[in-house]
């Protein structure tokens, strides 16, 4: 075996070897821990050699050669104690190379061979999650959470994947456990808020967004989510205050201006609504939704006491609605918008 190790070292001559003391300790532990096992046959020795080669090649950034050694080690002796480790390292290499399908397959095999490996289940979840395969990702993260009940990221990711497959009950369980592990992570409260919104519990959603903002103050993304939640619960003035604060922090935030326009409409401040919608369009000329809102604002501004509408403002509204449909022909409530165009074009 020493000849093999020496040959591997020779291939890396002139390269910078990254092995740490902890890795070397692991290497020698594995090397000597398994060699003395009674009944160790020739195939077992070969599997050990191949695995050790792969470890060294990995440190020398020779991943292609490491993959070949690991595949050979895994096939050589299917009862080898190195087989689970071989598949685990294959999964790690493929994950780094962004070959997520092969990574998932390798980690799947590793977890079958070693059902108590937290790292393999966690990384199996990562591979599936990256491929947007949320159901198997949720299962892998759930098992990782069973193995390490205090692991924060595993619980957060389990909650996210359950949320993606609309299993809101399980998503809330994992998110609440994550909150118990560390209550001072804004991401957890954002996730809880999204779950509550999906369950129709807007009151709890607002509370979670507010808690998140206490942890991560002046975060425009959280502030926007909170403002929308306020609007959904008819708390228009708090929504306005939050949205006005956002555009001070981010003057180029198209989304905040668009929601601010809608908020001003609700508060019957039509002039400010028009200003906000125009600002949103100025930032993003392709914002079909803001153009719809601007058209509504023009109609409201132009409506007289006798129910007629100012012709100039009516024409402006129709132009905005037509442009909105040009940008996004298949938009929600398209038929209603076409009906209003016909009515106000007369």
GIFEN-V71796 format. One record per backbone hydrogen bond with DSSP energy under -0.5 kcal/mol. CO is the residue of the C=O (numbers start at 1). NH is the residue of the N-H. If there is no record, write none. Layout:
CO:NH, CO:NH
This chain:
1:5, 2:6, 3:7, 4:8, 5:9, 6:10, 7:11, 8:12, 9:12, 10:13, 12:15, 15:17, 20:24, 21:25, 22:26, 23:27, 24:28, 25:29, 26:30, 27:31, 28:32, 29:33, 30:34, 31:35, 32:36, 34:37, 37:40, 41:45, 42:46, 43:47, 44:48, 45:49, 46:50, 47:51, 48:52, 49:53, 50:54, 51:55, 52:56, 53:57, 54:58, 55:59, 56:60, 57:62, 58:61, 59:18, 61:63, 62:66, 63:67, 64:68, 65:69, 66:70, 67:71, 68:72, 69:73, 70:74, 71:75, 72:76, 73:77, 77:80, 80:83, 82:86, 83:87, 84:88, 85:89, 86:90, 87:91, 88:92, 89:93, 90:94, 91:95, 92:96, 93:97, 94:99, 95:98, 98:100, 99:103, 100:104, 101:105, 102:106, 103:107, 104:108, 105:109, 106:110, 107:111, 108:112, 109:113, 110:114, 114:117, 116:118, 117:121, 118:122, 119:123, 120:124, 121:125, 122:126, 123:127, 124:128, 125:129, 126:130, 127:131, 128:133, 129:132, 132:134, 133:137, 134:138, 135:139, 136:140, 137:141, 138:142, 139:143, 140:144, 141:145, 142:146, 143:147, 144:148, 147:149, 148:151, 150:152, 151:155, 152:156, 153:157, 154:158, 155:159, 156:160, 157:161, 158:162, 159:163, 160:164, 161:165, 162:167, 163:166, 166:168, 167:171, 168:172, 169:173, 170:174, 171:175, 172:176, 173:177, 174:178, 175:179, 176:180, 177:181, 178:182, 182:185, 184:186, 185:188, 185:189, 186:190, 187:191, 188:192, 189:193, 190:194, 191:195, 192:196, 193:197, 194:198, 195:199, 196:201, 197:200, 200:202, 201:205, 202:206, 203:207, 204:208, 205:209, 206:210, 207:211, 208:212, 209:213, 210:214, 211:215, 212:216, 216:219, 218:220, 219:223, 220:224, 221:225, 222:226, 223:227, 224:228, 225:229, 226:230, 227:231, 228:232, 229:233, 230:233, 230:235, 231:234, 234:236, 235:239, 236:240, 237:241, 238:242, 239:243, 240:244, 241:245, 242:246, 243:247, 244:248, 245:249, 246:250, 250:253, 252:254, 253:257, 254:258, 255:259, 256:260, 257:261, 258:262, 259:263, 260:264, 261:265, 262:266, 263:267, 264:269, 265:268, 268:270, 269:273, 270:274, 271:275, 272:276, 273:277, 274:278, 275:279, 276:280, 277:281, 278:282, 279:283, 280:284, 284:287, 286:288, 287:291, 288:292, 289:293, 290:294, 291:295, 292:296, 293:297, 294:298, 295:299, 296:300, 297:301, 298:302, 299:303, 302:310, 304:307, 308:304, 310:314, 311:315, 312:316, 313:317, 314:318, 315:319, 316:320, 317:321, 318:322, 319:323, 320:324, 321:325, 322:326, 323:327, 324:328, 329:331, 331:334, 333:337, 334:338, 335:339, 336:340, 337:341, 338:342, 339:343, 340:344, 341:345, 343:346
